[in-house]
Amino acid sequence: MHDKLSTFAALGPVIPVMVIDEVATAVPLARALVAGGVRVLEITLRTPAALQSMREIAAAVPEAVIGAGTLRTPADADAVLAAGAQFAVSPGYSARLASACAGLGLPLLPGVATATEIMQATEDGLQFLKFFPAMMAGGPAMLKAWSAVFADVRFCPTGGIALDTAPSLLALQNVACVGGSWLTPAAAVREGQWDLITQLAAQAAALPRAVA
C-alpha cells in the first residue's frame, strides 16, 4: 500500500483537496487540473455530490488518479472504492479504518498531528502519512523535528497551505507532496473558469521538491 501511495505522490508535488458541490462541475474541473499537469485528485466526502463526482471522473477522465478524502468509517471505505477511488485519505488515524482499507486493498493516507499518532500508524504498518492540519500544527518546524525520530516516515502535509507556503514544505526530505485547496477556488469552479484552474494547476505542478 505504501508503494502505491509513493507512486501516486511521485506524479506531482501537489494534490488538490477538492470540495465539489455540483456533480456537473466534476468532469470539467478534473479535466482542467489534468490539463495543467495535476493528475492526482483528492475529492472530499464533504458534500452529497462527492461519490457521484468520483464515478463520473473515473469514467470520463481515466488519466486522473482519484483519491477520496475525509474518510472516517469502514462504510466510507466501501463507498469510495465502489465509486472508483484509487486511494483514501482520512483526517485522523483510526486502526479500524486502516484495517478496513487494508482488507479492501485500498491504500490509506491517514492524518496525524502528533508523535503518538505517528507511532500508532507506523505500528500498524503505515509509513506514508498526512500531516494535518499542517500549518496550524507546527508547519515546517514540526516536520523538521520529526525527521530525526521518524526517519522512515514520509508525509503529505495538508491544511492551510498555499502557493507561497508550499515550497518551504516541499524542500524537506521527509515531504513527498503537499495537499491544498488553492488550486480549486470555489468561485472559479462555480463560474466555470477552467482556464484559471488549469493555470493554477500548472503553477503547482512546476513547484520543485526535495524528494520525488
C-alpha positions as CSV (number, residue, x, y, z in Angstrom):
1,M,0.0,0.0,0.0
2,H,2.8,2.3,0.9
3,D,4.4,1.7,-2.6
4,K,1.2,2.6,-4.3
5,L,0.9,5.9,-2.4
6,S,4.5,6.6,-3.2
7,T,3.8,6.0,-6.9
8,F,0.9,8.4,-6.8
9,A,2.8,11.0,-4.9
10,A,5.6,10.9,-7.5
11,L,3.1,12.1,-10.2
12,G,3.3,15.6,-8.8
13,P,4.2,17.8,-5.9
14,V,0.6,19.0,-5.1
15,I,-2.6,17.1,-4.6
16,P,-5.7,19.4,-4.8
17,V,-8.1,19.0,-2.0
18,M,-11.5,19.3,-3.8
19,V,-14.9,20.1,-2.3
20,I,-17.4,19.5,-5.2
21,D,-20.8,21.0,-4.6
22,E,-22.3,20.2,-8.1
23,V,-21.8,17.0,-9.9
24,A,-22.0,18.9,-13.2
25,T,-18.7,20.6,-12.4
26,A,-16.8,17.4,-11.6
27,V,-15.6,16.3,-15.0
28,P,-14.6,19.8,-16.4
29,L,-12.8,20.5,-13.1
30,A,-10.9,17.3,-13.3
31,R,-10.0,17.9,-17.0
32,A,-8.8,21.4,-16.2
33,L,-6.5,20.1,-13.4
34,V,-5.1,17.3,-15.6
35,A,-4.5,19.8,-18.5
36,G,-2.3,21.8,-16.1
37,G,-0.3,18.7,-15.2
38,V,-2.1,17.7,-11.9
39,R,-3.3,14.1,-12.2
40,V,-3.8,13.0,-8.5
41,L,-7.0,14.4,-7.2
42,E,-8.5,14.2,-3.7
43,I,-12.3,14.5,-3.7
44,T,-13.5,15.0,-0.2
45,L,-16.6,13.4,1.3
46,R,-17.9,16.7,2.5
47,T,-20.9,17.1,0.1
48,P,-23.7,14.9,-1.3
49,A,-22.1,15.3,-4.7
50,A,-18.8,13.6,-3.8
51,L,-19.5,10.0,-4.7
52,Q,-21.2,10.6,-8.0
53,S,-18.5,13.1,-8.9
54,M,-15.9,10.3,-8.4
55,R,-17.9,7.9,-10.6
56,E,-18.1,10.5,-13.4
57,I,-14.5,11.5,-13.2
58,A,-13.4,7.8,-13.2
59,A,-15.5,7.2,-16.3
60,A,-14.6,10.4,-18.2
61,V,-11.1,11.3,-17.1
62,P,-9.2,8.0,-17.0
63,E,-5.8,9.7,-16.7
64,A,-6.8,11.1,-13.3
65,V,-5.9,9.2,-10.1
66,I,-8.8,9.6,-7.8
67,G,-8.3,9.9,-4.1
68,A,-11.2,10.1,-1.7
69,G,-10.8,12.4,1.3
70,T,-12.5,12.8,4.7
71,L,-13.0,9.0,5.3
72,R,-14.0,8.3,8.9
73,T,-15.6,4.8,8.9
74,P,-15.2,1.4,7.1
75,A,-18.5,2.2,5.4
76,D,-16.9,5.2,3.8
77,A,-14.1,3.0,2.5
78,D,-16.6,0.6,0.9
79,A,-18.5,3.5,-0.7
80,V,-15.5,5.3,-2.2
81,L,-13.9,2.1,-3.6
82,A,-17.2,1.4,-5.3
83,A,-17.2,4.9,-6.7
84,G,-13.8,4.5,-8.3
85,A,-11.3,5.8,-5.7
86,Q,-7.8,4.5,-6.0
87,F,-6.7,5.6,-2.6
88,A,-8.3,7.0,0.6
89,V,-7.4,9.9,2.9
90,S,-8.6,10.4,6.5
91,P,-8.4,13.4,8.8
92,G,-7.0,11.4,11.6
93,Y,-5.8,7.9,12.4
94,S,-8.2,5.0,13.2
95,A,-6.9,1.5,13.4
96,R,-10.4,0.2,12.5
97,L,-10.5,2.3,9.3
98,A,-6.9,1.3,8.4
99,S,-7.8,-2.3,8.8
100,A,-10.9,-1.9,6.7
101,C,-8.9,-0.2,3.9
102,A,-6.3,-2.9,4.0
103,G,-8.9,-5.6,3.7
104,L,-10.3,-3.8,0.6
105,G,-6.8,-3.3,-1.0
106,L,-7.4,0.5,-0.8
107,P,-4.3,2.4,0.1
108,L,-4.9,4.8,3.0
109,L,-3.2,8.1,3.7
110,P,-4.2,8.8,7.3
111,G,-4.0,12.1,9.1
112,V,-1.6,12.7,12.0
113,A,-0.8,15.7,14.1
114,T,1.3,14.2,17.0
115,A,4.2,11.9,17.6
116,T,1.8,9.5,19.4
117,E,-0.4,9.2,16.3
118,I,2.6,8.6,14.1
119,M,3.7,5.8,16.4
120,Q,0.2,4.3,16.3
121,A,0.1,4.4,12.5
122,T,3.6,3.0,12.0
123,E,2.9,0.2,14.4
124,D,0.1,-0.8,12.1
125,G,2.4,-0.7,9.1
126,L,1.7,2.7,7.6
127,Q,4.7,4.9,6.8
128,F,3.2,7.4,4.4
129,L,1.1,9.8,6.4
130,K,-0.9,13.1,6.0
131,F,0.3,15.8,8.4
132,F,-3.0,17.6,9.2
133,P,-3.7,20.4,9.9
134,A,-0.2,21.2,8.8
135,M,0.2,24.9,9.1
136,M,-1.8,25.1,12.3
137,A,0.0,22.1,13.9
138,G,3.6,23.3,13.5
139,G,4.3,23.5,9.8
140,P,7.8,23.0,8.5
141,A,9.3,23.3,12.0
142,M,7.3,20.3,13.2
143,L,8.3,18.2,10.2
144,K,11.9,19.0,10.8
145,A,11.6,18.0,14.4
146,W,10.0,14.7,13.4
147,S,12.6,13.9,10.7
148,A,15.2,12.5,13.1
149,V,13.0,10.3,15.2
150,F,10.8,9.2,12.3
151,A,13.4,8.9,9.6
152,D,11.4,6.1,7.9
153,V,8.2,8.1,7.6
154,R,7.2,10.3,4.7
155,F,4.5,13.0,4.8
156,C,1.9,14.8,2.7
157,P,1.2,18.0,4.7
158,T,-2.3,19.4,4.2
159,G,-4.2,22.2,5.8
160,G,-3.6,25.9,5.5
161,I,-1.1,25.5,2.7
162,A,-1.0,28.0,-0.3
163,L,1.2,28.5,-3.3
164,D,3.6,30.8,-1.3
165,T,4.0,28.4,1.6
166,A,4.2,25.1,-0.2
167,P,7.8,25.5,-1.2
168,S,9.1,25.5,2.4
169,L,7.4,22.2,2.9
170,L,8.4,20.6,-0.4
171,A,12.0,21.4,0.4
172,L,12.0,19.0,3.3
173,Q,13.4,15.5,2.8
174,N,10.5,13.8,4.6
175,V,7.8,15.5,2.5
176,A,6.7,13.7,-0.6
177,C,4.0,16.1,-1.7
178,V,1.5,18.6,-0.2
179,G,-2.3,18.9,-0.4
180,G,-4.0,22.2,-1.0
181,S,-7.4,23.7,-1.8
182,W,-5.9,26.8,-3.5
183,L,-6.0,25.0,-6.9
184,T,-9.8,24.9,-7.0
185,P,-11.2,28.2,-5.7
186,A,-14.9,27.9,-5.1
187,A,-15.8,30.9,-7.1
188,A,-13.7,29.8,-10.1
189,V,-15.4,26.3,-10.0
190,R,-18.9,27.8,-9.6
191,E,-18.3,30.2,-12.6
192,G,-16.6,27.6,-14.8
193,Q,-13.3,29.4,-15.0
194,W,-11.5,26.3,-16.2
195,D,-8.6,28.1,-17.8
196,L,-7.8,29.8,-14.5
197,I,-7.8,26.4,-12.7
198,T,-5.5,24.9,-15.4
199,Q,-3.2,27.9,-14.8
200,L,-3.2,27.3,-11.1
201,A,-2.5,23.6,-11.6
202,A,0.4,24.3,-13.9
203,Q,1.9,26.6,-11.3
204,A,1.5,23.9,-8.7
205,A,2.9,21.1,-10.9
206,A,6.0,23.2,-11.5
207,L,6.9,23.6,-7.8
208,P,10.3,22.0,-7.0
209,R,10.6,19.4,-4.3
210,A,13.4,17.7,-2.4
211,V,12.0,14.2,-2.8
212,A,10.2,12.9,-5.9
